[in-house]
Amino acid sequence: MGLKHGKYIYVERADGYYVKVRVLGVRFRRGGVEGDLSDPSRYVIIGFKTKKPPHTAVIVSEESLPQTVREKLYSV
């Protein structure tokens, strides 16, 4: 399923790490995404990076995120 009822995602960076991100007002479910992903103010970088995300996590590539959010991913 995901983490905390679909509220959290892991974003795959180019260097091989995964960063935990909270997306406000959006739910990730098996059927798809419920909400708008284009607004950069909805993304909150948690500050947790790992090489191995949980097997139930929703993993998103960094290319699918807005440019301002991508820049924040590498500050972790």
GIJO-V655303 format. One record per run of one state. SS is the DSSP state (H for helix, E for strand, L for the rest). FROM is the first residue (numbers start at 1). LEN is the number of residues. Records with the same first field share a line. If there is no record, write none. Layout:
SS: FROM-LEN / FROM-LEN
This chain:
L: 1-2 / 4-4 / 13-5 / 24-3 / 30-2 / 35-5 / 51-8 / 65-2 / 74-3
E: 3-1 / 8-5 / 18-6 / 27-3 / 32-3 / 43-8 / 59-3
H: 40-3 / 62-3 / 67-7
